[in-house]
């Protein structure tokens, strides 16, 4: 499955709501690297975990 996300997109992982929103750093196929506000950088396999678009955090 191709990832529908591109660097700069904001996403959230519904399975880990405490991570907060995250900004996509890279997306290669199903491998998406996201820098989450409360969990840091995580490599997500979108074949295993669903990401959904999110609003950017307010400053």
FIVEX-24142 format. One record per residue: chain; x, y, z of N, C-alpha, C in turn. Coordinates in Angstrom, 1 decimal. Each point is the difference from the previous one (the first is absolute). Layout:
// residues N
<r chain="A" n_px="X" n_py="Y" n_pz="Z" ca_px="X" ca_py="Y" ca_pz="Z" c_px="X" c_py="Y" c_pz="Z"/>
...
This chain:
// residues 59
<r chain="A" n_px="0.8" n_py="-1.2" n_pz="0.0" ca_px="-0.8" ca_py="1.2" ca_pz="0.0" c_px="0.9" c_py="1.2" c_pz="0.0"/>
<r chain="A" n_px="-0.3" n_py="1.0" n_pz="-0.8" ca_px="0.7" ca_py="1.2" ca_pz="-0.1" c_px="-0.5" c_py="1.0" c_pz="1.1"/>
<r chain="A" n_px="0.9" n_py="0.6" n_pz="0.7" ca_px="-0.4" ca_py="1.0" ca_pz="1.1" c_px="-0.6" c_py="1.2" c_pz="-0.7"/>
<r chain="A" n_px="-1.2" n_py="0.5" n_pz="0.5" ca_px="-0.5" ca_py="1.2" ca_pz="-0.6" c_px="0.5" c_py="1.3" c_pz="0.7"/>
<r chain="A" n_px="1.1" n_py="-0.2" n_pz="0.7" ca_px="0.5" ca_py="1.2" ca_pz="0.7" c_px="1.4" c_py="0.5" c_pz="-0.6"/>
<r chain="A" n_px="0.2" n_py="1.2" n_pz="0.1" ca_px="1.3" ca_py="0.6" ca_pz="-0.5" c_px="0.6" c_py="0.8" c_pz="1.2"/>
<r chain="A" n_px="1.3" n_py="0.2" n_pz="-0.1" ca_px="0.7" ca_py="0.8" ca_pz="1.1" c_px="-0.7" c_py="1.3" c_pz="0.2"/>
<r chain="A" n_px="-0.2" n_py="0.3" n_pz="1.3" ca_px="-0.7" ca_py="1.3" ca_pz="0.3" c_px="-1.4" c_py="-0.2" c_pz="0.4"/>
<r chain="A" n_px="-0.6" n_py="-1.1" n_pz="-0.4" ca_px="-1.4" ca_py="-0.3" ca_pz="0.4" c_px="-0.1" c_py="-0.2" c_pz="1.5"/>
<r chain="A" n_px="-1.1" n_py="0.3" n_pz="0.6" ca_px="-0.2" ca_py="-0.3" ca_pz="1.4" c_px="-1.0" c_py="-1.2" c_pz="0.1"/>
<r chain="A" n_px="0.3" n_py="-0.9" n_pz="0.9" ca_px="-0.7" ca_py="-1.2" ca_pz="0.2" c_px="-0.2" c_py="-0.4" c_pz="1.4"/>
<r chain="A" n_px="-0.9" n_py="-0.9" n_pz="0.3" ca_px="-0.1" ca_py="-0.6" ca_pz="1.3" c_px="-0.2" c_py="-1.5" c_pz="-0.1"/>
<r chain="A" n_px="0.4" n_py="-0.7" n_pz="1.0" ca_px="-0.2" ca_py="-1.4" ca_pz="0.1" c_px="-1.1" c_py="-0.3" c_pz="1.0"/>
<r chain="A" n_px="-1.2" n_py="-0.4" n_pz="-0.5" ca_px="-1.1" ca_py="-0.3" ca_pz="0.8" c_px="0.3" c_py="-1.1" c_pz="1.1"/>
<r chain="A" n_px="0.9" n_py="-0.9" n_pz="-0.3" ca_px="0.3" ca_py="-1.0" ca_pz="1.0" c_px="0.9" c_py="0.5" c_pz="1.1"/>
<r chain="A" n_px="0.6" n_py="1.2" n_pz="-0.2" ca_px="0.9" ca_py="0.6" ca_pz="1.1" c_px="-0.4" c_py="1.5" c_pz="0.1"/>
<r chain="A" n_px="-1.2" n_py="0.3" n_pz="0.5" ca_px="-0.4" ca_py="1.4" ca_pz="0.1" c_px="0.9" c_py="0.8" c_pz="0.9"/>
<r chain="A" n_px="0.6" n_py="-0.6" n_pz="1.0" ca_px="0.9" ca_py="0.8" ca_pz="0.9" c_px="1.2" c_py="0.5" c_pz="-0.7"/>
<r chain="A" n_px="0.4" n_py="-0.5" n_pz="-1.2" ca_px="1.1" ca_py="0.5" ca_pz="-0.7" c_px="-0.2" c_py="1.4" c_pz="-0.5"/>
<r chain="A" n_px="-1.3" n_py="0.4" n_pz="-0.2" ca_px="-0.3" ca_py="1.3" ca_pz="-0.5" c_px="0.2" c_py="0.0" c_pz="-1.5"/>
<r chain="A" n_px="-0.2" n_py="1.2" n_pz="-0.6" ca_px="0.2" ca_py="0.1" ca_pz="-1.5" c_px="1.5" c_py="-0.1" c_pz="-0.3"/>
<r chain="A" n_px="0.3" n_py="-0.4" n_pz="-1.2" ca_px="1.4" ca_py="-0.1" ca_pz="-0.5" c_px="0.1" c_py="0.5" c_pz="-1.4"/>
<r chain="A" n_px="1.2" n_py="0.4" n_pz="-0.3" ca_px="0.3" ca_py="0.5" ca_pz="-1.3" c_px="0.8" c_py="-1.0" c_pz="-0.8"/>
<r chain="A" n_px="-0.4" n_py="-0.4" n_pz="-1.2" ca_px="0.6" ca_py="-0.9" ca_pz="-0.8" c_px="1.4" c_py="0.5" c_pz="-0.4"/>
<r chain="A" n_px="1.0" n_py="-0.8" n_pz="0.2" ca_px="1.4" ca_py="0.3" ca_pz="-0.4" c_px="0.4" c_py="-0.6" c_pz="-1.3"/>
<r chain="A" n_px="-0.5" n_py="-1.2" n_pz="-0.3" ca_px="0.3" ca_py="-0.7" ca_pz="-1.2" c_px="-1.1" c_py="-1.1" c_pz="-0.2"/>
<r chain="A" n_px="-0.3" n_py="-0.3" n_pz="-1.3" ca_px="-0.9" ca_py="-1.1" ca_pz="-0.3" c_px="0.5" c_py="-0.7" c_pz="-1.2"/>
<r chain="A" n_px="0.3" n_py="-1.3" n_pz="0.2" ca_px="0.5" ca_py="-0.8" ca_pz="-1.1" c_px="-0.8" c_py="-1.3" c_pz="0.0"/>
<r chain="A" n_px="-0.9" n_py="-0.1" n_pz="-0.9" ca_px="-1.0" ca_py="-1.1" ca_pz="0.0" c_px="-0.8" c_py="0.0" c_pz="1.2"/>
<r chain="A" n_px="0.0" n_py="-1.1" n_pz="0.8" ca_px="-0.8" ca_py="-0.1" ca_pz="1.2" c_px="0.8" c_py="0.4" c_pz="1.2"/>
<r chain="A" n_px="1.2" n_py="0.5" n_pz="-0.2" ca_px="0.8" ca_py="0.4" ca_pz="1.2" c_px="0.0" c_py="1.5" c_pz="0.1"/>
<r chain="A" n_px="-0.6" n_py="0.5" n_pz="1.1" ca_px="-0.2" ca_py="1.4" ca_pz="0.2" c_px="0.7" c_py="0.4" c_pz="1.3"/>
<r chain="A" n_px="1.0" n_py="0.9" n_pz="-0.1" ca_px="0.7" ca_py="0.5" ca_pz="1.2" c_px="-0.8" c_py="1.2" c_pz="0.5"/>
<r chain="A" n_px="-0.4" n_py="0.0" n_pz="1.3" ca_px="-0.8" ca_py="1.1" ca_pz="0.5" c_px="0.7" c_py="0.5" c_pz="1.3"/>
<r chain="A" n_px="0.0" n_py="1.3" n_pz="0.2" ca_px="0.5" ca_py="0.6" ca_pz="1.2" c_px="-1.2" c_py="0.5" c_pz="0.8"/>
<r chain="A" n_px="-0.4" n_py="-0.9" n_pz="1.0" ca_px="-1.1" ca_py="0.3" ca_pz="0.8" c_px="0.3" c_py="1.0" c_pz="1.2"/>
<r chain="A" n_px="-0.9" n_py="0.8" n_pz="0.3" ca_px="0.2" ca_py="1.0" ca_pz="1.1" c_px="0.4" c_py="-0.6" c_pz="1.3"/>
<r chain="A" n_px="-0.7" n_py="-1.1" n_pz="0.4" ca_px="0.2" ca_py="-0.6" ca_pz="1.3" c_px="0.7" c_py="-1.3" c_pz="0.0"/>
<r chain="A" n_px="0.5" n_py="-0.5" n_pz="-1.2" ca_px="0.6" ca_py="-1.3" ca_pz="-0.1" c_px="1.3" c_py="0.0" c_pz="-0.8"/>
<r chain="A" n_px="0.3" n_py="1.2" n_pz="-0.6" ca_px="1.2" ca_py="0.1" ca_pz="-0.8" c_px="-0.1" c_py="-0.7" c_pz="-1.3"/>
<r chain="A" n_px="1.1" n_py="-0.3" n_pz="-0.6" ca_px="0.0" ca_py="-0.6" ca_pz="-1.4" c_px="-0.3" c_py="-1.4" c_pz="0.1"/>
<r chain="A" n_px="-0.9" n_py="-0.4" n_pz="-0.9" ca_px="-0.5" ca_py="-1.4" ca_pz="-0.1" c_px="-0.1" c_py="-0.4" c_pz="-1.4"/>
<r chain="A" n_px="0.4" n_py="-1.3" n_pz="-0.3" ca_px="-0.1" ca_py="-0.5" ca_pz="-1.4" c_px="-1.3" c_py="-0.9" c_pz="0.1"/>
<r chain="A" n_px="-0.9" n_py="0.4" n_pz="-0.9" ca_px="-1.4" ca_py="-0.6" ca_pz="0.0" c_px="-0.1" c_py="-0.8" c_pz="-1.3"/>
<r chain="A" n_px="-0.4" n_py="-1.3" n_pz="0.1" ca_px="-0.3" ca_py="-0.8" ca_pz="-1.2" c_px="-1.5" c_py="0.2" c_pz="-0.2"/>
<r chain="A" n_px="-0.4" n_py="0.7" n_pz="-1.0" ca_px="-1.4" ca_py="0.2" ca_pz="-0.2" c_px="-0.8" c_py="-1.2" c_pz="-0.5"/>
<r chain="A" n_px="0.7" n_py="-1.1" n_pz="-0.3" ca_px="-0.7" ca_py="-1.3" ca_pz="-0.2" c_px="-0.4" c_py="-0.6" c_pz="1.3"/>
<r chain="A" n_px="0.6" n_py="0.4" n_pz="1.1" ca_px="-0.3" ca_py="-0.5" ca_pz="1.4" c_px="-0.8" c_py="1.0" c_pz="0.9"/>
<r chain="A" n_px="0.2" n_py="1.3" n_pz="-0.2" ca_px="-0.6" ca_py="1.0" ca_pz="0.8" c_px="-0.6" c_py="1.1" c_pz="-0.9"/>
<r chain="A" n_px="-1.2" n_py="0.4" n_pz="0.4" ca_px="-0.6" ca_py="1.0" ca_pz="-0.8" c_px="0.3" c_py="1.4" c_pz="0.5"/>
<r chain="A" n_px="0.4" n_py="0.9" n_pz="-0.9" ca_px="0.2" ca_py="1.4" ca_pz="0.3" c_px="-1.1" c_py="0.7" c_pz="-0.6"/>
<r chain="A" n_px="-0.4" n_py="1.1" n_pz="0.6" ca_px="-1.0" ca_py="0.9" ca_pz="-0.6" c_px="0.4" c_py="1.4" c_pz="0.1"/>
<r chain="A" n_px="-0.5" n_py="0.8" n_pz="-1.0" ca_px="0.4" ca_py="1.4" ca_pz="0.0" c_px="-0.4" c_py="0.7" c_pz="1.3"/>
<r chain="A" n_px="0.8" n_py="1.0" n_pz="0.4" ca_px="-0.2" ca_py="0.7" ca_pz="1.2" c_px="0.2" c_py="1.5" c_pz="-0.2"/>
<r chain="A" n_px="-0.5" n_py="0.8" n_pz="0.8" ca_px="0.2" ca_py="1.5" ca_pz="0.0" c_px="1.4" c_py="0.3" c_pz="0.6"/>
<r chain="A" n_px="0.7" n_py="0.9" n_pz="-0.5" ca_px="1.3" ca_py="0.4" ca_pz="0.7" c_px="-0.3" c_py="0.5" c_pz="1.4"/>
<r chain="A" n_px="0.9" n_py="-0.2" n_pz="0.9" ca_px="-0.2" ca_py="0.6" ca_pz="1.4" c_px="0.0" c_py="1.5" c_pz="0.0"/>
<r chain="A" n_px="-0.7" n_py="0.6" n_pz="0.9" ca_px="0.0" ca_py="1.4" ca_pz="0.1" c_px="1.2" c_py="0.4" c_pz="0.9"/>
<r chain="A" n_px="0.6" n_py="1.1" n_pz="-0.4" ca_px="1.2" ca_py="0.4" ca_pz="0.8" c_px="-0.4" c_py="0.7" c_pz="1.3"/>
